[in-house]
Amino acid sequence: MTRYRLYGGGGSPYSQKMRGILHYRRLPFDWVQITPAIRAQIKHDGPPVIPILQLPEDGSLHVDSTPLALMLEDRHSQRSIIPDDPAMAFLSYLIEDMADEWVTKMMFHYRWDLEIDQQYSARQIISDNTPGLRGEALAQAAEAIRQRQVGRMPLVGCTPQNKPIIEQGFHELLAILDTFATRDEYLFGTRPSLADFGLFGQLKTLASDHTPMLIMRSTVPSVYDWVRRLEDSSGIDGQWHSFDDMRGAVGDLLRFTGRYYLPFLQANASAAEAGNDELRVELAGCTFQQPTFKYQVKCFQRLRSLLQTAPGSGLRELLRETGCLDYLE
C-alpha cells in the first residue's frame, strides 16, 4: 500500500477535519466510508471511534484526530498546519482543542434537538453506514439511532437547561469568523492551521445539518462559503502572519475560549479531582451542568503543559488580556 487510507463517516466532524488536513497537505489517501462490516474486517484494537488512519508502509491503524494530525507533522515537513511562531502555534493548539471539545456540543445539540434535524441526521447516518438499506428497514434503523443519540444528549451537556448557552455561543462564534472569512483567509495567515481545521470539522457538519445550515446560509454566508472551500484547500499556497500582525479574530476567539471553554475545563477537572460525577459552572451569566468527562481532564492538562514550554511574554500578555491565562497557569 502506497497511500494513506482514512476510514470515516460523512457526518463525523473529526473525519471531516482529517480529510481536510490530508487534502491541504497533498498527501495521497483513499477515503473509505466506514460500515460495521468494514470495521469488523480491519479488526482495529483501539477504541471504536472514527476517523481511523491506516499508514501506507505497514498497514497499522491509528485514531484520535489531534494525535493523527500531529503524527502527520512528524512524518511530513511540507505544508505544515502548525504556525512557525511558537506562540502562534500554542494559540492554534488552544483554539483547535476548543473546537474539538466545545464547538462539538453545538454540533451535537443542533443535530439532535429539533425533530426535523433528528429525522434528517438519523437517516443520513444509516444511509451512509449501511449501504443498500432501503424502505422500512432503513426507517427502522434510523429510528433506532435517533432514539439512541437523543438519549445521549445529557451525557455531553446538550440539555434544555444548557440550550441557551450553546446556541448563544454558536451565534457568537459565527460572528467572530464572519469578521475575516473571505477567500483564502484563515486565522493565522493566508494558509490554514490546525485551529482552522478543528473549527472546519465541526462547522462542516453544522453546515450540512438542516437547522444550523439555514442559520449559516442566512446570517453568515461568508462563513458558510469559507467552510465549503476549506473541504479541499490543496490549491492554497499562503503565508503565516507574524505575532504582531495577528488578526483581531484570534483575540476574539481567545475571549470566547476564556468565556466558555476554559471555565468549563477547569470545572470539569475540579469535579473529577473531587470524585464528583457532575460539574456545575457559570458561563456567560448562565449555569451549565453536565457529567464529568475524564478525557477533557487530559485536554486541560495538555494545554497547561504546552503553555509551560511556549515562549514569549507577548503570548502570556495576550492570554491575560483575553481572560485565558488564569485558567492555564
Secondary structure by P-SEA (a helix, b strand, c coil): ccbbbbbbbcccaaaaaaaaaaaaaccbbbbbbccaaaaaaacccccccccbbbbcccccccccaaaaaaaaaaaccccccccccaaaaaaaaaaaaaaacaaaaaaaaaacccaaaaaaaaaaaaaaaccccccaaaaaaaaaaaaaaaaacccccccccaaaaaaaaaaaaaaaaacccccccccccccccaaaaaaaaaaaaaaaccaaaaaaacccaaaaaaaaaacccccbbbbbbccccccaaaaaaaaaaaaccaaaaaaaaaaaaacccbbbbbcccbbbbbcccaaaaaaaaaaaaaaaacccaaaaaaaaaaccccccc
